[in-house]
Amino acid sequence: MKPVGAIVLVLGLIFVGIGDSFLPKPLSTASKNARTYVNNIFLSFTPDTDFEKPSKQREQQIDDLEKKVNGQGD
């Protein structure tokens, strides 16, 4: 990598990573928005966590089994 490219890369990472803490107002807002955008891109690769807790499903299965054993079920 050429030295200019390395400098631009490092400055870009600093801008996105911590730029909103020391840059003046218009640039700090842009830095925060850029970081939020990058975070959302990386979070889109993770699976959704909208599933029920396995323990809740297991408790329902246990309740159903207990009802069947006690003669109260189907």
C-alpha positions as MATLAB code, in Angstrom:
seq = 'MKPVGAIVLVLGLIFVGIGDSFLPKPLSTASKNARTYVNNIFLSFTPDTDFEKPSKQREQQIDDLEKKVNGQGD';
ca = [
       0.000    0.000    0.000;
       1.311    3.421   -0.852;
       2.008    5.818    2.032;
      -0.744    8.219    0.940;
      -3.276    5.390    0.865;
      -2.242    4.252    4.334;
      -2.602    7.776    5.708;
      -6.063    8.170    4.146;
      -7.128    4.803    5.573;
      -5.938    5.672    9.088;
      -7.568    9.114    8.968;
     -10.810    7.538    7.742;
     -10.815    5.028   10.594;
     -10.161    7.794   13.120;
     -12.939    9.901   11.588;
     -15.473    7.093   11.798;
     -14.284    5.705   15.134;
     -13.808    8.726   17.380;
     -14.265   11.803   15.203;
     -17.408   12.972   16.953;
     -15.573   13.447   20.237;
     -13.069   16.062   19.053;
     -14.181   17.482   15.700;
     -16.282   20.662   15.384;
     -20.062   20.415   14.985;
     -20.701   19.727   11.279;
     -17.905   17.152   11.070;
     -18.762   15.524   14.398;
     -22.325   14.946   13.209;
     -21.049   13.451    9.954;
     -18.691   11.194   11.897;
     -21.470    9.954   14.162;
     -23.772    9.324   11.185;
     -21.006    7.445    9.358;
     -20.344    5.246   12.401;
     -24.059    4.515   12.786;
     -24.294    3.596    9.106;
     -21.281    1.268    9.315;
     -22.641   -0.339   12.502;
     -25.997   -0.980   10.837;
     -24.277   -2.614    7.878;
     -22.358   -5.003   10.141;
     -25.430   -5.706   12.277;
     -27.384   -6.649    9.168;
     -25.091   -9.675    8.781;
     -26.135  -11.108   12.148;
     -29.273  -13.239   12.484;
     -32.468  -11.764   13.889;
     -33.095  -12.360   17.573;
     -36.890  -12.285   17.366;
     -37.271  -15.880   18.479;
     -38.865  -17.037   21.712;
     -36.655  -18.018   24.558;
     -35.943  -21.770   24.399;
     -36.669  -22.062   28.118;
     -40.187  -20.713   27.583;
     -40.815  -23.264   24.848;
     -39.401  -26.024   27.060;
     -41.661  -24.998   29.965;
     -44.710  -25.218   27.679;
     -43.655  -28.696   26.547;
     -43.220  -29.806   30.167;
     -46.655  -28.451   31.102;
     -48.232  -30.284   28.157;
     -46.483  -33.527   29.121;
     -47.568  -33.217   32.763;
     -51.180  -32.704   31.655;
     -51.011  -35.834   29.483;
     -49.478  -37.881   32.298;
     -52.114  -36.722   34.794;
     -54.905  -37.531   32.367;
     -55.921  -33.938   31.794;
     -54.616  -33.696   28.248;
     -55.935  -34.671   24.838;
];
